[in-house]
């Protein structure tokens, strides 16, 4: 068995031509699960027999010439706040642990229509906030995989599935992807349907994807986005132009160790130049405004239920809801105004070919008591712009570090093409984590 | 304890003035449940401690002058295909038995806003079709309560709750209400939101209510309908006029025993005259057209799930889905055309004050192997017109028989006022069923 994770880009053409069957691919994934899952605990629901039956159907379909789409037979993990009609959607809740939705979330419908094999549900932190999950970081079992899309990141990193759905309200896609060493895309706000997804804060919730290369992100995004944008072809041809910016004064929050790895990795990038962009006035107010927006959203979704089923809420989400209940309308109104103001300022800066570059996280994966710091992520959730994270280096003890790229509204095609180009520059060797003892 | 079931119309004013507390009313209902439930089995979910806490909150609210609305503290049962956010919604399915919806159905939201105490979930037949439920008819434990809103009808008949939500696609409100001796309203198609309700056949599904008098139906309907129609005041003042029609050749399908009781009861009605209306051409094609529409709807909702979880489907719903899968587009198109044609013909007949009168069912409650015959009900589900059923007589062995009244589109206020007037003419003695041995 190869020691690097298989990509969708590599597997899909083989499935199409019959050189690899969906059943064979599934067995590869199940072997990885045998190896890693007991220690990593990325899954909350996975039924091997069902997955095998589904793979057989998809294998037969190819033989009959019925190739359904770009994800035919590709095993995909689905974060457990996203409805899959015939699997429980537990949302990290005790009360909902065995709750079945009556229909697929729109994104899952789209994955199925493209031929994907929905392998199972991946661990989420409770209600997709920051209370730690059971999942471990596959690169160091004593570290967090990040959250809240913890299981999706860990599963993709271990090659248990070739891609996964996650969500982000603060830093819930970028952070776990970076901590686990996989690629992630958080699309523009509103770009991907959130129907059938448990909200955390409706004004900030994004559905996105994780995979083992940028091109795979493009394939997945093309399937789940509406209307469809042609990303994969632009990834293949390369971006026409990239205007790369770093943000003045942005990196203060980063740990020196991490910053050192970031700087080493980005030296491999060879654009004409990396320019500096000044942070707009008001940027430093984002943490407070984001927290207000998120807490009020969480309170509107959860307050009544928290009232009735308090024991289903661990401390951090509980505190968030309570903070939302105490926020004033003025707080929320100020947060909304800040969002509009900052978006207006960024709109001038984020031109057709502009891409901003930052570390994807401010720290290396910390201990299991936390899901890590989202400080480099939530500004982009708040400001709605699409982001991609790409692994670019490793710490001395082998923990992965990613770069985050950011583009303007609905500019995912250019963002992904630029990220693929950066990925080639980094030449980061994707490989599987060490086999757990 | 009185031997007649308490009505919303009687209880609500006492709660408002503090003469009866929600907690006291709940205890009355819980005592009825102690007496009847072991034999009748109307409930699939009921948590006494939770209901008591809720009743205490509603009791405190009255004391503080916070009277929430016309259903303040009234215990209501909810058919188990309708979502209540903190109770399982099992839909009569094994797989969904412990599934929690993430939010209230719109109708439940409205009940809560009006102060209702959601007491629990009442038994539905599996997926609201005709496979028999566990519930027994409280008037004869060897007979069916009817279906699919079986538990709602039985619970209201026994005074376990004062009102209940049900649904009808064929005869699922009128038939169990009639078999159990309670009143029911099936509103005009589209009048009440079906959001958060498991569909059986979306083109035919109606949410409606059951209670122990017509005025209670009016109160419940005013709460759940959107936009709100003023029904209760018209019930109280009486209809300005009623033009009562029976349908020529309609009663052939009825059992002679039942028809005899119907004729005796309707002699008590004293309008100027009861005229005869000729059935429009094409009426006899309704059974086949309704079945086509229902089976295609059921197939569109369930086929994929039946395919994956065949063991979750009992024989009748399974057969319905399979029939839907075999229907042709021409069948469905013909059914739609018939619906339009018949509605055009009825539109002329159903004027402002027109009310049609028929027996509510064609038979007395049959054995437990069936849920009875919906032959007098599905035409009005198909044609979309609102119907009310009112108990009017009893068979020699004490089984209840109801009259069904039908009016034109969105004419619920007049229909309910006419039904209340008919109810006064019948002077049917509502009483509680015999205590099970």
Interface residues (C-beta under 8 A of the other chain):
Chain A: X50 X85 X86 X88 X91 X95 X96 X98 X99 X100 X101 X102 X198 X304 X305 X308 X309
Chain B: X50 X85 X86 X88 X91 X95 X96 X98 X99 X100 X101 X102 X198 X304 X305 X308 X309
